[in-house]
Amino acid sequence: MLYLIGLGLDESGISKSGLEAVKKCRKVYLENYTVNFPYPEKKIEKTIGKKIISVGREIVEGNELIKEAKKGNICLLVYGSPLTATTHISLIQEAKKNKVKCKIICNASIFDAIAETGLQIYKFGKIASMPKWSKSYKPTSFMEIVKQNKEIDAHSLILIDIGLDLKDALEELEKSAEEYGIKPEKILVCSRLGAKDSRIIYKEISQLKNAEIKKPYCIIIPSRLHFMESEVLEKF
């Protein structure tokens, strides 16, 4: 059996069902490549009472986990909820092809936690992902999603690539927005939502460039605001 278990957003956020599943597993893996963890792995080990094996993309997207699951119960711990990343859906499909049973244990994710901003969940549009630029690779296509959302008065949640600092993310945001003819006014930067040290900032981009933000974080570009949304946002 292969268990995919969401850890939630806080260091003690794993559910009772998740803990019970972990107890059944001979090996416990932790996916470490889709997010900057806001807490050390040792805290997870303390919570679950077992040693964990930290694994990257090559292990999750390879056949090693499937092979281990054929030998007995194993689990893959994932920050937030386990199926928000498409790579984990691919893992389930591969398990089914190999006749390995899967059990999904969901948890809170960034998609729940953004409600803390006061923006109404049903007013969000498509989700965009901002990649980390390199000297030879500077894609701006994520801004196409923001543009589409703006056309229907929908808010845009932008997920930030692992390892991308806020200063660089804001630079990417400005350059990409300019290319698509978008002029963001105030935006939201949300750091560690759902954790004890969560933080939400609502300011103009120029006012955010020197802000100290802990990872993981996301950016939200609001569209037309309801008066109740405006009242909440102005408190940040």
N, C-alpha and C positions, 0 to 999 in steps of 0.2 A: 504493500500500500504506500502511495505517495501522498502526503499531506502538504497542502499549500496553506500556510497560516499567516494571517495578517497580524502584525504587532500593534496596530493602532499608531497613534502619534506621540504618546508619552512613554517614558521608559517602563512604566508598569501597566501599559494599556492592553496587553494581551488578554483575551477573554478566558473565561473558565473553560469553555469548550476547547480553546487553543491549548491551554495548559494540560488538559486531560489527554489531548492528542499527542503532545510532546512526550508525556510519560510512557506512551506506547511505542515510542520510536527508538530504534537501536542507534541511529545517527541523526544528528540535528545540524542542518546547514543554514547559513545566513547569507542571503543575497546582498552583495555589498556594492553593486555598480550602478544602480539607478537613482541613488539619492545620497546626499551627504548626511550621515546619521547624526542626530543632535545629541546623542549620548554614547558612551563607550560600550563595546561589546560585553565587557565584564558585568555591566549592570543587567544586561539581558540574561547572562548566565546565572546571575544571582536570583533573578525573578523566576526563571524556569527550573533552576536546580540541576542543570546539565551543562556540559561543555558543548560549545558550538564550533562548527567548522565554517569559516568565512570563505565564500566562493564568488568568483567573478563571472563574467559573461561566458568565457570559454567552457566553464563547467556546466552552467545552467543551460546553455544552448547546445551542448554536446550530448553524449549518451551516458555519461557517468552516473547521473542521478537515476536514470531509468534502470541501469544495471544494478545499482544498489537497492532500488525499490523491489526488484525481482527477488532479492535475497531475504527481504523482511521490511518491516515498517521504517520509513524515514520521513523526515519533514524538511520543507524549505520555509524558513521564516522570512517574511517580506515586510518592510516598513510600510505602514498604512494598511491598505487592503491589497490582497495578493494579486488581483486581476486588473489593476489599473495600468500595468505595463503589458504591452502586446507580447513581449518575449515570454511572459509566464503563460499566456494562452497557448502559445506554440508548444510549451513544455507539456501542457495537458494533452494536446492533440498527439504529440509524440508518444506519450504514455499510453493513450488509447490504442494507437497503432501497434504497440508492443504488448497489449493486453495487460497493462498494469493499472490497477484500480487507483482512482484519485478521489480525494476528499478536500473540498475547499472550505476554509473557515475564514469568513470575511471579518472586517473590522472597520473602524473609522478611518477616513482618508482625508486628503486635502479637499476633496469635493464636498465633504460635509462641513469641514472647518471654516471654509470661506464665508459661511453664513455669519460668522463672528464679526465680519466687517459691517454688517447691517444691510448689505446689498441682498436683494431678494433672489433666491436661488433660481426661480423659474425665469428670471430675466437674463440669465447667462446664455451665451451662444456656444459656438464650437470652441474647443480648447486648443490653444496653440502651444508649441514647444520651441523655446529659444535655444539653438545650438551654440556651442562655444566656437567662436571664430578662430581661424588660424590665418597665417599670412597668405595662404593660397586658397582658402576656402571660407567665403563670407556669405552664406546664404541669407536671404531676406524674406523667403517665401512664407515664413510664419506670420508676417504682417498682412499677407493676403487674407488670412483667417480673421484678423482683427478688422480689416476693411469690410469683409462680408458681414461680420457681427454688427458693425456700426450702421450698415445699410438697413438693418432690421431693429435698430435701437437696442441691441443686446450687449451686455457687459462681456469683456474678454478676459479670461483667465490665461495667463502665460506661465507655463511651467519652465523652470530654469535648468539648463543642463548642469550635471554634476561638475563641480570645480570652477564654475563661472562666478567671479566676484561681482558685487553689485555695481561698482564703478564701470566695469567693462560691459555689464549687461545694459546699463543705462545708455552707454555709448552706442551699442548695437541697436537699442530701441530707437534712439533719436535718428540715426542714419537710415534705418529701415523704414521708419515712419515717414521721413522726408521723401524717400524713394516712392512711397505709395500715396503721397499727398495727404498724409494724416498729421494733424497737429494736436497731440495730446496736451490737455491742460493739466489738471491734477491727476495723479495716478496713486494707486495703493501699492505699497511694498509690505508684504506679510511674511514675517519671520517666525518659524517654528510654531505655526498654528497648532493648537491642541496640546502643546507642551507647557510646562510650568513657567518657562521664560518666554512665552509668545509675545510678539510685538507687532503692532500695525501702525504704519505711517501713511498719512494722506497729504501729499504735498506736490508741488510742481517739480519736474525733473531736475531743474537747476538747483533746487533746494535739497535734493537727495544725494547729490554726488559725494558729499563728505560724510554721509550717514554711516554709522557702524552697525552693520546688520549681520546677525549670525545665520549660518546655513542650517537646514535648508530654508529657502525662501521662494516666494512666487511674486509675480507682478500682476496687478489687475488694472485694466484700462476701463473705467466706467463709461457707459453710454449715457443717454438721457436719464436723469435721476427722478425718482418719485420723491415727494417732499419728505416722506418718512426716512428714506435712504439718506437724503441730504442732512437731516437732523443728526443722524447717527455718525455720518462721516466727519462732520465738522468737529466732533469730539476727539478725533485722532490727530 
